Amino acid sequence: MSITANQVLNAKGLSCPMPIVKTKKAIQNLKAGEVIEVQATDRGSTADIQAWANSTGHQYIGTVEEGEVLKHYIRVATEEEIKEEKRYKAVIDLADLRKKVEGNERVSILDVREPAEFAFGHIPGAINMPLGELEERMAELNKEADLYVVCRTGNRSDLAARKLTDNGFKHVKNVVPGMIKWEGPMEKDN
C-alpha cells in the first residue's frame, strides 16, 4: 500500500500523550485536505490518535503497521469540519481517588491503558479495557455505577469518559493526572 503524505511526523519511542501533542502542533502547519503520517511505536497510539482526530473533526484515514512502527494517517479538516476540542468536565483528582481506594470504599476503576502498561502496575481491583476496545466491550460495564476512568496521563481516559457518557453511562469521572503520578497501592500481573 502506497500512501502519499504531505508531512511525516516522527513520534517513535514516545508514549501517551506525546504522539498526540506532537500531532496537534504539526497539523497546525498543514492546509485543509492535506495528509499527515504520524510514525509511532506506542501500541496505544492507534486508539489515541483515532479518538483525537474524530473528536476534533480531522479524518482518521487508517494505520499501517511496518514491523514495530505504526504509521497513522490523518487528513486535515477544513474550517467547516473543525470541532472545538472539548475536555470532559467531570473529573476527580488522583489524590481523592487514592483516599477512596485506601479507605476501602467500593469503587469501580476502569483502566484504559494497553495491557502491557496495566500489567506493570495498576490500582488494585481496576478493570483493564484499552481505549481501542472500549466500544466493543462497553456492555461489560454497569451503566449506573460510579465509574472512575484512568490512563497514564488523563488524555485517553478523557476520551474514554466522553465515549462512555455518550453511550448512556451516568456517573463517569476522569481521573487526573493519571497513573504517571499514582503513589497509592499497586498490583502487578507478572
MODA-V316580 format. One record per residue. RES is the residue in one small letter. PHI is phi in whole degrees, -180 to 180 (none if undefined). OMEGA is omega in whole degrees, 0 to 359 (none if undefined). Layout:
res: {RES:RES}
phi: {PHI:PHI}
omega: {OMEGA:OMEGA}
This chain:
res: {m:s:i:t:a:n:q:v:l:n:a:k:g:l:s:c:p:m:p:i:v:k:t:k:k:a:i:q:n:l:k:a:g:e:v:i:e:v:q:a:t:d:r:g:s:t:a:d:i:q:a:w:a:n:s:t:g:h:q:y:i:g:t:v:e:e:g:e:v:l:k:h:y:i:r:v:a:t:e:e:e:i:k:e:e:k:r:y:k:a:v:i:d:l:a:d:l:r:k:k:v:e:g:n:e:r:v:s:i:l:d:v:r:e:p:a:e:f:a:f:g:h:i:p:g:a:i:n:m:p:l:g:e:l:e:e:r:m:a:e:l:n:k:e:a:d:l:y:v:v:c:r:t:g:n:r:s:d:l:a:a:r:k:l:t:d:n:g:f:k:h:v:k:n:v:v:p:g:m:i:k:w:e:g:p:m:e:k:d:n}
phi: {none:-117:-120:-95:-111:-78:-150:-112:-113:-91:-121:-68:84:-99:-112:-51:-101:-61:-58:-72:-58:-67:-65:-56:-68:-66:-67:-66:-93:-106:-94:-53:91:-75:-116:-111:-106:-105:-94:-138:-117:-75:-59:-73:-65:-61:-65:-60:-69:-61:-65:-63:-60:-64:-78:-108:99:-73:-97:-76:-85:159:-131:-117:-96:-129:65:-85:-95:-102:-107:-96:-116:-132:-94:-71:-72:-80:-59:-70:-86:-61:-116:-67:-70:-102:-109:-69:-80:-83:-123:-131:-70:-53:-65:-68:-65:-60:-60:-64:-65:-71:-88:59:-70:-79:-127:-104:-112:-109:-100:-98:-77:-70:-53:-66:-63:-62:-61:-83:158:-147:-69:-53:85:-66:-97:-95:-144:-52:-50:-66:-104:-57:-55:-81:-110:-54:-62:-74:-105:-86:-66:-95:-75:-71:-122:-103:-104:-131:-143:-75:-125:106:-82:-62:-66:-62:-63:-65:-62:-65:-64:-63:-62:-62:-104:94:-76:-98:-127:-109:-127:-87:-90:-125:-85:117:-62:-59:-113:-68:-122:-87:-61:-136:-117:-127:-106:-152}
omega: {180:180:179:179:177:178:175:181:180:176:181:179:181:177:181:11:190:177:179:180:180:180:179:182:183:185:179:182:181:179:177:179:178:184:175:174:179:180:184:176:178:183:180:183:180:180:181:184:179:181:180:181:181:182:181:179:176:182:172:182:180:181:176:177:173:184:180:185:174:178:181:181:181:174:182:182:171:178:180:183:184:175:176:180:183:174:179:188:183:182:172:178:181:180:178:176:179:178:179:181:182:177:179:174:179:181:175:182:178:180:185:176:178:182:180:178:180:183:183:175:179:179:180:178:181:175:178:177:183:182:181:180:188:183:184:183:183:183:178:185:179:182:183:184:169:186:179:185:184:172:182:187:183:181:178:180:175:179:180:180:178:180:179:180:178:181:171:176:191:187:184:176:174:181:180:7:179:187:179:181:183:179:180:180:180:172:176:177:177:none}
